[in-house]
């Protein structure tokens, strides 16, 4: 009888523990939702025409999207998503029904790279299949270094959208399908480059592969949204004073010169949120966000 009562008591304790765990999970989800809404309400989203780089370029926020400026975007990337500080960010675009902590399936980072004038003479002769094979080799060779640094390994599966260069408007876009180690769904990296006099604007779309149809639907909006202003356009290049980049269109797509600091870093900024999810980041940064530390702050 005592043994039976003991077993019943243990079962009751186990049941209580399970209920307590479920209740804690509900509380955590509730707390996360409340705090995510509080943080989102502190953001000042913009639409319309945005000035970039002190008048160097302009961004017309595409219909159906909203824009966070550089300071707010750096807060999202570093404080909320746990990335190292990065001063290159000019802003983030989100679908109008999404936010950095809720309902986010993809986002678009806007940056500028002053690598010099990109000579596009090689664009006509590029063999994109050969370029892809070289990029796949480079990606595999970089995995050992990534693994040693504690990062996930990745495989370049192929083109999600083959490269296309609009020579008239000096705009280039292509998309890669990537597979990260231990992550079930493949990752989409859609790259847009707008060439200018001394460098190029970058719009990088990061999300799971299932958002490709959404991005393809809006790609013309993205391509037309960003442009250089007079004096900074590709046609304003002056060979007497302006620097020419060490690579052309092929090098821009392959990203060899940017591989260490650029390509992988851009992916990781978003991959952490996509792979772990908002609730996972909530657990990781709960103390930082909710602990009442001096780091907690309002944005706007």
C-alpha positions as CSV (number, residue, x, y, z in Angstrom):
1,X,0.0,0.0,0.0
2,X,2.8,2.4,0.9
3,X,4.5,1.5,-2.3
4,X,1.4,2.2,-4.3
5,X,0.9,5.6,-2.5
6,X,4.5,6.4,-3.2
7,X,4.1,5.7,-6.9
8,X,0.9,7.8,-6.9
9,X,2.8,10.6,-5.2
10,X,5.7,10.5,-7.6
11,X,3.2,10.4,-10.5
12,X,1.5,13.5,-9.0
13,X,4.8,15.2,-8.7
14,X,5.7,14.4,-12.2
15,X,2.4,15.6,-13.4
16,X,2.8,18.8,-11.4
17,X,6.3,19.3,-12.8
18,X,5.0,18.8,-16.4
19,X,2.2,21.3,-15.8
20,X,4.6,23.8,-14.2
21,X,6.9,23.4,-17.2
22,X,4.0,23.9,-19.7
23,X,2.8,26.9,-17.6
24,X,6.4,28.4,-17.6
25,X,6.5,27.9,-21.4
26,X,3.2,29.7,-21.8
27,X,4.4,32.5,-19.6
28,X,7.6,32.7,-21.5
29,X,5.8,32.9,-24.8
30,X,3.4,35.5,-23.3
31,X,6.3,37.6,-22.0
32,X,8.0,37.3,-25.3
33,X,5.0,38.5,-27.3
34,X,4.4,41.4,-24.9
35,X,8.0,42.5,-25.0
36,X,8.3,42.0,-28.7
37,X,5.2,44.3,-29.2
38,X,6.7,46.8,-26.8
39,X,10.0,46.9,-28.6
40,X,8.3,47.1,-32.0
41,X,6.1,50.0,-30.9
42,X,9.2,51.9,-30.0
43,X,10.5,51.8,-33.6
44,X,10.0,54.6,-36.0
45,X,9.4,53.0,-39.4
46,X,9.6,55.1,-42.5
47,X,8.1,55.0,-46.0
48,X,8.5,57.3,-48.9
49,X,11.9,58.5,-50.1
50,X,14.9,57.9,-47.8
51,X,18.2,59.8,-48.0
52,X,21.3,57.5,-48.0
53,X,24.9,58.3,-47.2
54,X,24.3,62.1,-46.8
55,X,22.7,62.5,-50.2
56,X,24.9,60.1,-52.2
57,X,21.9,57.9,-53.0
58,X,18.2,57.5,-52.4
59,X,15.9,54.7,-51.5
60,X,12.2,54.8,-52.3
61,X,10.6,52.3,-49.9
62,X,8.8,49.8,-52.0
63,X,5.0,49.5,-51.6
64,X,4.2,46.9,-49.0
65,X,7.4,47.5,-47.1
66,X,8.7,49.7,-44.3
67,X,12.2,51.0,-43.5
68,X,14.3,51.2,-40.3
69,X,17.1,53.7,-40.3
70,X,20.7,52.9,-39.6
71,X,20.7,53.5,-35.8
72,X,17.6,51.4,-35.3
73,X,18.8,48.7,-37.6
74,X,22.1,48.4,-35.8
75,X,20.2,48.0,-32.5
76,X,18.2,45.2,-34.1
77,X,21.2,43.4,-35.6
78,X,23.4,43.7,-32.5
79,X,21.2,44.1,-29.4
80,X,18.2,42.0,-30.5
81,X,19.8,39.4,-32.8
82,X,23.1,39.1,-31.1
83,X,25.5,40.1,-33.9
84,X,28.8,42.0,-33.5
85,X,28.5,45.7,-34.0
86,X,28.6,46.7,-37.7
87,X,28.8,50.3,-38.9
88,X,28.1,49.4,-42.6
89,X,24.4,49.1,-42.2
90,X,22.3,51.9,-43.7
91,X,19.0,50.3,-42.8
92,X,16.6,47.4,-43.0
93,X,13.5,46.8,-45.0
94,X,10.7,44.6,-43.6
95,X,7.4,43.5,-45.1
96,X,4.8,45.9,-43.6
97,X,3.1,43.1,-41.6
98,X,6.4,41.9,-40.1
99,X,8.8,43.2,-37.5
100,X,12.3,42.3,-36.2
101,X,10.9,40.0,-33.5
102,X,7.5,39.0,-34.9
103,X,6.2,37.4,-38.1
104,X,9.6,37.8,-39.9
105,X,10.2,35.4,-42.7
106,X,12.8,37.6,-44.5
107,X,14.4,41.0,-44.3
108,X,16.5,43.2,-46.6
109,X,19.7,44.8,-45.4
110,X,20.8,48.0,-47.2
111,X,24.5,48.8,-47.2
112,X,27.1,50.6,-49.3
113,X,30.5,49.4,-50.3
114,X,33.1,51.8,-51.6
115,X,35.3,49.3,-53.4
116,X,35.8,51.6,-56.4
117,X,34.3,51.8,-59.9
118,X,33.2,48.3,-61.1
119,X,34.3,47.9,-64.7
120,X,31.5,45.9,-66.3
121,X,33.3,44.9,-69.5
122,X,33.5,41.2,-68.5
123,X,29.7,40.9,-68.1
124,X,29.0,39.8,-71.7
125,X,31.5,36.9,-71.5
126,X,30.7,35.4,-68.1
127,X,29.9,31.7,-68.0
128,X,27.6,31.5,-64.9
129,X,27.7,27.7,-64.6
130,X,31.5,27.8,-64.4
131,X,31.4,30.6,-62.0
132,X,28.9,28.7,-59.8
133,X,31.3,25.6,-59.7
134,X,34.1,27.8,-58.5
135,X,31.9,29.4,-55.9
136,X,30.8,26.0,-54.7
137,X,34.5,24.9,-54.4
138,X,35.3,28.1,-52.5
139,X,32.4,27.6,-50.1
140,X,33.5,24.0,-49.3
141,X,37.1,25.0,-48.7
142,X,35.9,27.7,-46.2
143,X,34.0,25.2,-44.1
144,X,37.0,24.0,-42.1
145,X,37.7,27.6,-41.0
146,X,34.1,28.2,-40.2
147,X,33.9,25.0,-38.1
148,X,37.0,26.0,-36.2
149,X,35.4,29.3,-35.3
150,X,32.3,27.6,-34.0
151,X,30.2,28.6,-37.0
152,X,27.9,26.2,-38.9
153,X,29.3,24.7,-42.2
154,X,27.4,25.4,-45.4
155,X,27.0,24.2,-48.9
156,X,26.2,26.3,-51.9
157,X,23.5,24.2,-53.5
158,X,23.2,26.3,-56.7
159,X,21.5,29.3,-58.2
160,X,18.0,30.0,-56.9
161,X,18.0,32.7,-59.6
162,X,20.8,32.9,-62.2
163,X,22.7,36.2,-62.4
164,X,21.3,38.9,-64.5
165,X,23.1,42.2,-65.3
166,X,21.1,45.2,-66.6
167,X,23.9,47.0,-68.5
168,X,21.7,50.0,-69.3
169,X,20.8,50.7,-65.7
170,X,23.9,49.2,-64.1
171,X,22.0,46.9,-61.8
172,X,22.9,43.3,-61.1
173,X,21.0,40.6,-59.2
174,X,21.2,36.9,-58.5
175,X,20.1,34.5,-55.8
176,X,21.9,31.6,-54.1
177,X,20.4,28.6,-52.4
178,X,22.5,27.6,-49.4
179,X,22.3,24.7,-47.0
180,X,23.5,25.2,-43.4
181,X,24.7,22.3,-41.3
182,X,21.9,20.9,-39.1
183,X,19.3,23.2,-40.4
184,X,16.4,21.4,-42.2
185,X,15.3,24.1,-44.6
186,X,17.7,25.7,-47.1
187,X,18.5,29.4,-47.0
188,X,17.9,32.0,-49.7
189,X,20.4,34.8,-50.2
190,X,19.1,37.1,-52.9
191,X,21.7,39.7,-53.9
192,X,21.0,43.1,-55.6
193,X,23.8,45.4,-56.5
194,X,23.4,49.0,-57.9
195,X,26.6,50.3,-59.4
196,X,27.8,53.8,-58.7
197,X,30.8,56.0,-59.3
198,X,33.0,54.9,-56.4
199,X,31.2,51.7,-55.3
200,X,27.8,50.0,-55.1
201,X,24.7,49.8,-53.0
202,X,23.8,46.4,-51.8
203,X,20.4,45.0,-51.0
204,X,20.7,41.6,-49.5
205,X,17.6,39.5,-48.9
206,X,18.0,36.7,-46.4
207,X,15.3,34.1,-45.6
208,X,14.2,30.5,-46.0
209,X,13.8,29.1,-49.5
210,X,10.1,29.2,-49.2
211,X,10.1,33.0,-49.5
212,X,11.6,32.9,-53.0
213,X,8.2,33.3,-54.7
214,X,7.5,36.4,-52.5
215,X,10.9,37.9,-53.3
216,X,10.6,37.1,-57.0
217,X,7.2,38.8,-57.0
218,X,8.7,42.0,-55.7
219,X,12.2,41.9,-57.3
220,X,11.3,44.7,-59.8
221,X,10.3,46.9,-56.8
222,X,13.6,46.3,-55.1
223,X,15.6,46.9,-58.2
224,X,13.9,50.3,-58.9
225,X,13.9,51.4,-55.2
226,X,17.5,52.4,-54.9
227,X,19.6,54.7,-57.0
228,X,22.6,57.0,-56.9
229,X,22.0,60.7,-57.1
230,X,23.7,63.1,-59.5
231,X,27.4,63.3,-59.1
232,X,27.6,59.8,-57.7
233,X,26.2,57.8,-60.6
234,X,28.0,55.2,-62.6
235,X,28.1,57.6,-65.6
236,X,29.8,60.3,-63.4
237,X,33.0,58.2,-63.1
238,X,36.1,60.3,-63.7
239,X,39.2,58.1,-64.5
240,X,41.5,60.9,-63.5
241,X,40.4,61.0,-59.9
242,X,38.3,57.9,-59.2
243,X,39.6,54.5,-58.2
244,X,38.8,51.4,-60.2
245,X,37.9,48.2,-58.3
246,X,40.2,45.2,-58.5
247,X,37.4,43.1,-60.0
248,X,34.5,43.2,-62.4
249,X,31.0,41.8,-62.5
250,X,32.3,38.2,-62.2
251,X,34.3,39.1,-59.0
252,X,31.3,40.9,-57.6
253,X,29.1,37.8,-58.0
254,X,31.8,35.4,-56.7
255,X,32.5,37.6,-53.8
256,X,36.1,36.3,-53.3
257,X,37.5,39.5,-52.1
258,X,34.6,39.9,-49.7
259,X,34.4,36.3,-48.6
260,X,36.1,36.6,-45.2
261,X,34.4,39.7,-43.8
262,X,31.4,40.2,-46.1
263,X,29.5,37.3,-47.6
264,X,29.4,35.0,-44.5
265,X,29.0,37.9,-42.1
266,X,25.9,39.1,-44.0
267,X,24.4,35.7,-43.9
268,X,25.0,35.1,-40.2
269,X,23.3,38.4,-39.3
270,X,20.0,36.9,-40.5
271,X,20.6,33.2,-40.3
272,X,20.7,33.3,-36.5
273,X,17.2,34.7,-36.3
274,X,15.8,32.5,-39.1
275,X,17.4,29.3,-37.8
276,X,16.8,29.8,-34.1
277,X,13.6,31.8,-34.3
278,X,12.4,34.7,-32.2
279,X,11.5,32.5,-29.3
280,X,15.0,31.0,-29.3
281,X,16.6,34.4,-29.3
282,X,14.3,35.4,-26.5
283,X,15.7,32.6,-24.4
284,X,19.3,33.5,-25.3
285,X,18.9,37.2,-24.6
286,X,16.2,37.1,-21.9
287,X,18.5,38.5,-19.2
288,X,19.8,41.2,-21.5
289,X,16.3,42.3,-22.7
290,X,14.2,41.7,-19.6
291,X,16.7,41.8,-16.8
292,X,16.5,45.5,-16.3
293,X,20.1,46.0,-17.1
294,X,21.5,49.3,-18.2
295,X,21.7,47.9,-21.8
296,X,17.9,47.9,-22.1
297,X,16.8,51.0,-24.0
298,X,14.2,52.6,-26.1
299,X,14.6,53.2,-29.8
300,X,13.4,56.2,-31.6
